[in-house]
Amino acid sequence: MKHIFSEKIELGAYYIYNDEQKKVYDVEGMKQDFQNLLEKLKHQSF
């Protein structure tokens, strides 16, 4: 029988404000952070 565990993982959302004072998200930076997280999790599993 397998046991399934859950772990809460948080990622940051990076943004700046443009000249019109609207949020502009750094989607590429967030994408890279997510890819790094997936690689880290792959190396921890066995």
SEMARVO-96536 format. One record per atom (N, C-alpha, C): chain; residue in three letters; x, z, y; atom name. Coordinates in Angstrom, 2 decimals, decimal comma, padded with zeros to 5 digits. Layout:
! SEMARVO-96536
<chain: A	res: ALA	x: X	z: Z	y: Y	atom: CA> .
...
This chain:
! SEMARVO-96536
<chain: A	res: MET	x: 000,84	z: 000,00	y: -001,18	atom: N> .
<chain: A	res: MET	x: 000,00	z: 000,00	y: 000,00	atom: CA> .
<chain: A	res: MET	x: 000,88	z: 000,00	y: 001,24	atom: C> .
<chain: A	res: LYS	x: 000,58	z: -000,87	y: 002,19	atom: N> .
<chain: A	res: LYS	x: 001,34	z: -000,95	y: 003,43	atom: CA> .
<chain: A	res: LYS	x: 000,71	z: -000,04	y: 004,48	atom: C> .
<chain: A	res: HIS	x: 001,56	z: 000,55	y: 005,29	atom: N> .
<chain: A	res: HIS	x: 001,11	z: 001,33	y: 006,43	atom: CA> .
<chain: A	res: HIS	x: 001,35	z: 000,51	y: 007,69	atom: C> .
<chain: A	res: ILE	x: 000,38	z: 000,48	y: 008,54	atom: N> .
<chain: A	res: ILE	x: 000,50	z: -000,27	y: 009,79	atom: CA> .
<chain: A	res: ILE	x: 000,58	z: 000,73	y: 010,93	atom: C> .
<chain: A	res: PHE	x: 001,59	z: 000,57	y: 011,76	atom: N> .
<chain: A	res: PHE	x: 001,79	z: 001,45	y: 012,89	atom: CA> .
<chain: A	res: PHE	x: 001,64	z: 000,64	y: 014,18	atom: C> .
<chain: A	res: SER	x: 001,34	z: 001,34	y: 015,24	atom: N> .
<chain: A	res: SER	x: 001,18	z: 000,70	y: 016,54	atom: CA> .
<chain: A	res: SER	x: 002,14	z: 001,35	y: 017,54	atom: C> .
<chain: A	res: GLU	x: 002,67	z: 000,53	y: 018,43	atom: N> .
<chain: A	res: GLU	x: 003,57	z: 001,01	y: 019,46	atom: CA> .
<chain: A	res: GLU	x: 003,21	z: 000,35	y: 020,77	atom: C> .
<chain: A	res: LYS	x: 003,11	z: 001,13	y: 021,83	atom: N> .
<chain: A	res: LYS	x: 002,77	z: 000,58	y: 023,13	atom: CA> .
<chain: A	res: LYS	x: 004,04	z: 000,04	y: 023,78	atom: C> .
<chain: A	res: ILE	x: 003,97	z: -001,20	y: 024,23	atom: N> .
<chain: A	res: ILE	x: 005,10	z: -001,86	y: 024,89	atom: CA> .
<chain: A	res: ILE	x: 004,63	z: -002,35	y: 026,25	atom: C> .
<chain: A	res: GLU	x: 005,42	z: -002,06	y: 027,27	atom: N> .
<chain: A	res: GLU	x: 005,06	z: -002,47	y: 028,62	atom: CA> .
<chain: A	res: GLU	x: 006,04	z: -003,50	y: 029,14	atom: C> .
<chain: A	res: LEU	x: 005,53	z: -004,48	y: 029,84	atom: N> .
<chain: A	res: LEU	x: 006,35	z: -005,50	y: 030,48	atom: CA> .
<chain: A	res: LEU	x: 006,07	z: -005,47	y: 031,98	atom: C> .
<chain: A	res: GLY	x: 007,07	z: -005,77	y: 032,76	atom: N> .
<chain: A	res: GLY	x: 006,88	z: -005,81	y: 034,21	atom: CA> .
<chain: A	res: GLY	x: 006,39	z: -007,16	y: 034,67	atom: C> .
<chain: A	res: ALA	x: 005,68	z: -007,16	y: 035,77	atom: N> .
<chain: A	res: ALA	x: 005,24	z: -008,40	y: 036,42	atom: CA> .
<chain: A	res: ALA	x: 005,97	z: -008,48	y: 037,75	atom: C> .
<chain: A	res: TYR	x: 006,83	z: -009,47	y: 037,89	atom: N> .
<chain: A	res: TYR	x: 007,64	z: -009,62	y: 039,09	atom: CA> .
<chain: A	res: TYR	x: 006,95	z: -010,56	y: 040,07	atom: C> .
<chain: A	res: TYR	x: 006,91	z: -010,15	y: 041,33	atom: N> .
<chain: A	res: TYR	x: 006,31	z: -011,01	y: 042,34	atom: CA> .
<chain: A	res: TYR	x: 006,94	z: -010,74	y: 043,71	atom: C> .
<chain: A	res: ILE	x: 006,76	z: -011,72	y: 044,58	atom: N> .
<chain: A	res: ILE	x: 007,15	z: -011,60	y: 045,98	atom: CA> .
<chain: A	res: ILE	x: 005,94	z: -012,00	y: 046,81	atom: C> .
<chain: A	res: TYR	x: 006,02	z: -011,77	y: 048,10	atom: N> .
<chain: A	res: TYR	x: 004,96	z: -012,24	y: 048,99	atom: CA> .
<chain: A	res: TYR	x: 005,46	z: -013,47	y: 049,74	atom: C> .
<chain: A	res: ASN	x: 004,62	z: -014,49	y: 049,80	atom: N> .
<chain: A	res: ASN	x: 005,01	z: -015,70	y: 050,53	atom: CA> .
<chain: A	res: ASN	x: 004,71	z: -015,53	y: 052,02	atom: C> .
<chain: A	res: ASP	x: 004,90	z: -016,58	y: 052,78	atom: N> .
<chain: A	res: ASP	x: 004,70	z: -016,52	y: 054,23	atom: CA> .
<chain: A	res: ASP	x: 003,27	z: -016,19	y: 054,61	atom: C> .
<chain: A	res: GLU	x: 002,32	z: -016,49	y: 053,74	atom: N> .
<chain: A	res: GLU	x: 000,91	z: -016,22	y: 054,00	atom: CA> .
<chain: A	res: GLU	x: 000,48	z: -014,86	y: 053,46	atom: C> .
<chain: A	res: GLN	x: 001,45	z: -014,03	y: 053,08	atom: N> .
<chain: A	res: GLN	x: 001,21	z: -012,69	y: 052,54	atom: CA> .
<chain: A	res: GLN	x: 000,39	z: -012,70	y: 051,25	atom: C> .
<chain: A	res: LYS	x: 000,59	z: -013,75	y: 050,44	atom: N> .
<chain: A	res: LYS	x: -000,05	z: -013,84	y: 049,13	atom: CA> .
<chain: A	res: LYS	x: 001,00	z: -013,60	y: 048,06	atom: C> .
<chain: A	res: LYS	x: 000,60	z: -012,95	y: 046,97	atom: N> .
<chain: A	res: LYS	x: 001,52	z: -012,69	y: 045,88	atom: CA> .
<chain: A	res: LYS	x: 001,90	z: -013,99	y: 045,17	atom: C> .
<chain: A	res: VAL	x: 003,19	z: -014,14	y: 044,89	atom: N> .
<chain: A	res: VAL	x: 003,69	z: -015,26	y: 044,10	atom: CA> .
<chain: A	res: VAL	x: 004,44	z: -014,65	y: 042,93	atom: C> .
<chain: A	res: TYR	x: 003,93	z: -014,85	y: 041,72	atom: N> .
<chain: A	res: TYR	x: 004,51	z: -014,25	y: 040,53	atom: CA> .
<chain: A	res: TYR	x: 005,68	z: -015,07	y: 040,01	atom: C> .
<chain: A	res: ASP	x: 006,71	z: -014,38	y: 039,51	atom: N> .
<chain: A	res: ASP	x: 007,87	z: -015,01	y: 038,90	atom: CA> .
<chain: A	res: ASP	x: 007,56	z: -015,21	y: 037,41	atom: C> .
<chain: A	res: VAL	x: 006,82	z: -016,26	y: 037,11	atom: N> .
<chain: A	res: VAL	x: 006,37	z: -016,53	y: 035,75	atom: CA> .
<chain: A	res: VAL	x: 007,56	z: -016,80	y: 034,83	atom: C> .
<chain: A	res: GLU	x: 008,55	z: -017,52	y: 035,32	atom: N> .
<chain: A	res: GLU	x: 009,72	z: -017,83	y: 034,49	atom: CA> .
<chain: A	res: GLU	x: 010,48	z: -016,56	y: 034,13	atom: C> .
<chain: A	res: GLY	x: 010,61	z: -015,64	y: 035,07	atom: N> .
<chain: A	res: GLY	x: 011,29	z: -014,38	y: 034,79	atom: CA> .
<chain: A	res: GLY	x: 010,54	z: -013,54	y: 033,77	atom: C> .
<chain: A	res: MET	x: 009,21	z: -013,50	y: 033,90	atom: N> .
<chain: A	res: MET	x: 008,38	z: -012,75	y: 032,95	atom: CA> .
<chain: A	res: MET	x: 008,44	z: -013,40	y: 031,57	atom: C> .
<chain: A	res: LYS	x: 008,46	z: -014,74	y: 031,54	atom: N> .
<chain: A	res: LYS	x: 008,54	z: -015,47	y: 030,28	atom: CA> .
<chain: A	res: LYS	x: 009,85	z: -015,15	y: 029,56	atom: C> .
<chain: A	res: GLN	x: 010,96	z: -015,11	y: 030,32	atom: N> .
<chain: A	res: GLN	x: 012,26	z: -014,81	y: 029,73	atom: CA> .
<chain: A	res: GLN	x: 012,29	z: -013,37	y: 029,20	atom: C> .
<chain: A	res: ASP	x: 011,71	z: -012,43	y: 029,95	atom: N> .
<chain: A	res: ASP	x: 011,65	z: -011,04	y: 029,49	atom: CA> .
<chain: A	res: ASP	x: 010,87	z: -010,93	y: 028,18	atom: C> .
<chain: A	res: PHE	x: 009,77	z: -011,69	y: 028,07	atom: N> .
<chain: A	res: PHE	x: 008,97	z: -011,67	y: 026,86	atom: CA> .
<chain: A	res: PHE	x: 009,74	z: -012,25	y: 025,68	atom: C> .
<chain: A	res: GLN	x: 010,47	z: -013,34	y: 025,92	atom: N> .
<chain: A	res: GLN	x: 011,28	z: -013,95	y: 024,86	atom: CA> .
<chain: A	res: GLN	x: 012,37	z: -012,96	y: 024,40	atom: C> .
<chain: A	res: ASN	x: 012,99	z: -012,26	y: 025,35	atom: N> .
<chain: A	res: ASN	x: 014,00	z: -011,26	y: 025,00	atom: CA> .
<chain: A	res: ASN	x: 013,40	z: -010,14	y: 024,16	atom: C> .
<chain: A	res: LEU	x: 012,18	z: -009,72	y: 024,50	atom: N> .
<chain: A	res: LEU	x: 011,50	z: -008,68	y: 023,74	atom: CA> .
<chain: A	res: LEU	x: 011,23	z: -009,16	y: 022,31	atom: C> .
<chain: A	res: LEU	x: 010,77	z: -010,40	y: 022,15	atom: N> .
<chain: A	res: LEU	x: 010,51	z: -010,93	y: 020,82	atom: CA> .
<chain: A	res: LEU	x: 011,78	z: -010,98	y: 019,98	atom: C> .
<chain: A	res: GLU	x: 012,88	z: -011,40	y: 020,59	atom: N> .
<chain: A	res: GLU	x: 014,16	z: -011,44	y: 019,86	atom: CA> .
<chain: A	res: GLU	x: 014,58	z: -010,03	y: 019,45	atom: C> .
<chain: A	res: LYS	x: 014,41	z: -009,08	y: 020,33	atom: N> .
<chain: A	res: LYS	x: 014,77	z: -007,69	y: 020,01	atom: CA> .
<chain: A	res: LYS	x: 013,94	z: -007,17	y: 018,84	atom: C> .
<chain: A	res: LEU	x: 012,64	z: -007,47	y: 018,85	atom: N> .
<chain: A	res: LEU	x: 011,76	z: -007,01	y: 017,78	atom: CA> .
<chain: A	res: LEU	x: 012,10	z: -007,70	y: 016,46	atom: C> .
<chain: A	res: LYS	x: 012,47	z: -008,97	y: 016,51	atom: N> .
<chain: A	res: LYS	x: 012,84	z: -009,70	y: 015,29	atom: CA> .
<chain: A	res: LYS	x: 014,05	z: -009,06	y: 014,62	atom: C> .
<chain: A	res: HIS	x: 015,01	z: -008,62	y: 015,43	atom: N> .
<chain: A	res: HIS	x: 016,24	z: -008,05	y: 014,89	atom: CA> .
<chain: A	res: HIS	x: 016,03	z: -006,63	y: 014,38	atom: C> .
<chain: A	res: GLN	x: 014,97	z: -005,96	y: 014,81	atom: N> .
<chain: A	res: GLN	x: 014,70	z: -004,60	y: 014,37	atom: CA> .
<chain: A	res: GLN	x: 013,91	z: -004,58	y: 013,06	atom: C> .
<chain: A	res: SER	x: 013,18	z: -005,65	y: 012,77	atom: N> .
<chain: A	res: SER	x: 012,36	z: -005,65	y: 011,56	atom: CA> .
<chain: A	res: SER	x: 013,21	z: -006,04	y: 010,35	atom: C> .
<chain: A	res: PHE	x: 012,75	z: -005,61	y: 009,19	atom: N> .
<chain: A	res: PHE	x: 013,47	z: -005,92	y: 007,95	atom: CA> .
<chain: A	res: PHE	x: 012,52	z: -006,18	y: 006,83	atom: C> .
